[in-house]
Amino acid sequence: MSIVIGVAVVFLVLAAIRWWWRRRQPLSDTRMWKDRRRSYRVALTTPVFVYGWLADEPFSESTETLDVSGNGGLIRLSGTVIPSQELVLTNLQTDEVLTCRVARTTRTNEGTILAGLHFLQASPTFWQVDFISSRRGTEFPPSPNQSSSR
């Protein structure tokens, strides 16, 4: 029995070391990483209103964007959200409303949350910006005769 426990401990230690090592590996080709985006980001400060549910409690917050793209945006929030959580986002300049999903979160040194949002429904005019596709070099969205790989 003690041999089985010893083998399990060694396996877990090796798995933890492997995970730690991979986590610290830099991307070998930054250009490849950049090409994964469907549209360019633009630094744009636009007032937005966000609402959703946290632990069965509704929340809402007025904030502004830091970056936007044809597929979503980056906002600063005082409340906590989690990846894959659905939120409703209102562009206060156009009063357009869209449902989005939290793609990623980052906590800043000041204690606020930066939330990367992904639109659930395509809306290339939501931010009132013409976006260029980073993969095709064409305007967003691609023309109907172009096949989308995502």
N, C-alpha and C positions, 0 to 999 in steps of 0.2 A: 504494500500500500504506500509506503514512504517513497519508493522508487517512482510510482505514478505521480505523486505530488511533486517530487523533484523535477521530473520531466515536464510537467505542466508549468512549473515556475520558470524553468529555463526557456520554454517556448514563449511564455508571456513576456519575459525580459527581452528576448530576441525580437519579438514583434514590436515591442515598445521602442527599441533602438532603431529598427527599420522605419517605423512611423516618424520618429523624431528626425532621422536623417533626411527622409524624403521631404518633410515639411520645410527644411532649411535649404533645399536645393533651389538655386535661382533658375528662372526660365532660360533655356539654352538659346532660344530664338525669340527675341522680343517681337519681331515683326510677325511671326506666326501667331503670337498671343493677340496682337492688335487686330489681325485679320478675322478673329472670331466674332467681332462685333458686327451687327447687322446694319448699323448706321452710326455716323459720327456723333460724338458728344459735343455739346456747345455749352460754354459757361454762360448761363443766363439766370438772372434773378427775377423770378416771377412769383407774385403772391398766390398761394394756394390754400385751400381749406381741406383738411383730411379728417375723415371719420371712419370708425370701425368699432370692433369689440375686442376687449382685453379681459380674459378670465370672466366671461359672462357679464361684463360691465361695458356700457358704451363709452367711447371717448371721442373727443374732437379737438382739433387744434388748428389754429391759423399759423402758417409758416411760409417759407419761400423756398424756391428751388435753388440749388447750387450749380448743378449741371443738368442738361436735358438732352434727350435723343429722340429719334422717331419712335422708339419702343418703350420709353419710360423716362425716368429722371432720378435725381439724387436730392433728397430733402433732409433737413435737420429737424428732429423731433425732441421734445422734452420727455415724452412718455416712452415706454418700452414696447417694441414690436418684435415679432419673431419672423424668421424666414418662412415663406409660403403663406403667411397671413394675408388675407384679402382686406383691402382698404378701398374706400371711395374717395376719389380725388377730384376737387373742383378747381379749375383755373379761374381765379377771381377776376382776371381781366376780360375773359370771354364768357364766363358763366357756363362753360362746357363741363360736363361731369363724366368721369370714366371710372370703371372698376379696375384696380390694379392689384398686383401681388408683390409682397416684399421679397426681393431677390436676395438681398444680403443686408447685413447690419454691421455697423462699426461704432464702438463707444469712443467718444473723444475724451481728451484730458479734462475738459470742462464738465463732463458728465452727461452731455447730450448724446443722442443717437443719430448717426447718419444712416439713412435707410435708402437703399437702392430699390427703385420701384420698376416693375415691368407691367405694361398695359396688357390686360386680358383680351382686349379687342383693338385691332390696329386703328390708329387715329393719327396719321402723319401731320395733320393740321392742328392738333391739340395745343401745341406751344406757339403756333403762328410763326414757325420757322421752316424753311425749305432745307431738308436734310439730304445729304449725299450718302449713298451706300458705300461703305468702306471696302466691300468685297467686289463690287461690280463697277464702281466709278460712275454710277448712274443715279438719277434722282430716286428718292424713296416715295412710294413703293415701286418695285420693279414693274415693267410693262407686262401685260398679260402673256406675251409670248416667251418671257423668261421664266425658267423653272426656279422655284425657290427651294433651297436645300434645307431650310429650317421650317 
